Amino acid sequence: MIEQDTVKLLRECDAGVKMGVKSIDDVVEYVESDSFERRLRDCRREHEKLDGEIREQLDRFKDTGKEPNPMAKSMSWMKTNVKLAVDNSDHTIADLMTDGCNMGVKSLNRYLNKYQAADEYSKDIAKRLINLEEKLAVDIRAYL
């Protein structure tokens, strides 16, 4: 049970990290504020570091990980492009990113609760990813 929950939690973290990186990539070119852009790029780097840890752990279990849900990716892409077509201000980008962070935090907490038998290291990775998302949402409030 521990191994099964560990792999499942790591898969969800893998999908979450990929979704976060993709979301940042989708908007960062539109950001006007240097400090906002820097914050997004820093957050992307942190996501990539966590992705490396997740990959290591998944490799240990001979697992390939998980891609984000195609429907969630499509909906995110559509929402982002429609909103940016109407208004590509830092305000709009901060709003989109805050929504994404909140959805990620909610999902990851749900998976932490669902896969309670996961090993502590994997739970720690999930918690660090949650903290990253929460911190970004707080850091970009000034742009809302």
N, C-alpha and C positions, 0 to 999 in steps of 0.2 A: 504493500500500500504506500509506503514512504516513497519508493522509487517512482511509482506510477504518478502520485500527486506532484512529486518534484518535477518530473518531465512535463506534466501538464501545465504547471505554474510557469516553468521556464519558457514553454511555447508561447504562453500568453504574454509574457514579458517581451519575448522576441518580436511578436506581432506589434506590441505597443511601442517598442523602440523604433521599429520600422515606420510605423504610422507617424510618430513624432518627428522623425527626420524628414519624412516626405512632406509633412505639413509645413515645417520650417522652410524647406527648399521651395515650396510653392509660393511663399510670400516674401521671402527675404529680399528679393530683387526690387520689390516695390517700396521698401521701407525708406523713409526720408531721413529720419533721425539717426545720426551716427551711433549714439549710445544705445538706441533700440536695436539697431542692426548688430552691434557688437554683442548685446545680450542674447539675441537669437543665435548668433554664430557660436557663442560660448556654450549655450544650452545644447546645440547640435553636437558639439565636440563631446560634451558629457554623455549624451545619448550614445554616441559611437563608442566611448569607453565602456559603458555598461553593456553595449552590444557585444564587445569583445569578451567580456566575462560570461555573458549568456551563452555565446557560441562555444566557449571552452567547456562550460558545464554540459551543454547539449551534446557536444562531441564525446564527452565522457560516457554518455548513455547511448552513443551511436544514433543520435536523433538529428534530423535535419532542420528542426525548428518549424516555425509557422509564419506564413504570410498574413498580413492583415486581411480581414474579411473584404472580399471584392465589392460587396454592396456598400460597406462603410467607406471604403476608399473612393468609390464613385460618387457617393453622396457628398463627401468632404470636398472632393475636387469640384463638383458642380456648385456647391454653396460658395466656395472660395472664389471661383471664377465669376460667378454672377455678382457677388458683393463687390469684388474688385473692379468689375466692369462699370458699376454704378459709381463707386467711390473708392479709390485706391489710397486713401489717406492712412496715416499711422493709426488713427482712431479705429478704422475698420479692421485693419490688420490685428490690432490688439484685441479687438472684440472677437475675431475669428480664433485667434490663438488661445484666448481665455476659455472660450467654449470648448476647444479641443483639449486643453489641459484638464478642464473639469470632467469631461467625458472619460479621459484616460484615468484620472484619479478614481472615479466611480467604478470603472470596469476593473481596474487592478485591485481595488479593495474587495470587490465582489469575488475575484479569483483567489485572493488571499484567504477569504472566509471559506470558499468552496474547497480549496486544496490544503486544508489544515494539516494534513499529514506530511506535507512537503518538508524537505530538510531545511535546517535553519539558514544555511548559506543562501539557498534559493529564495527563501522568505526575505532575507536581508536585501537581495538584489531587487525584489519587487518593491520593498519599502523605500529603497534609495531612488528607484524610478518614480514612485509616487511623490517623494519629496522634491525631486527635480521638477516635476510637473507643477506641484503646488508653488514652489519658489518662483518659477517662471510666471505663473498667473499673478502672483503678488508683485513681482518686479516690474511687470508691464502695466500695472494699474494706472500709472501716470499718463499713459497714452490713450486711455479710454475716453 
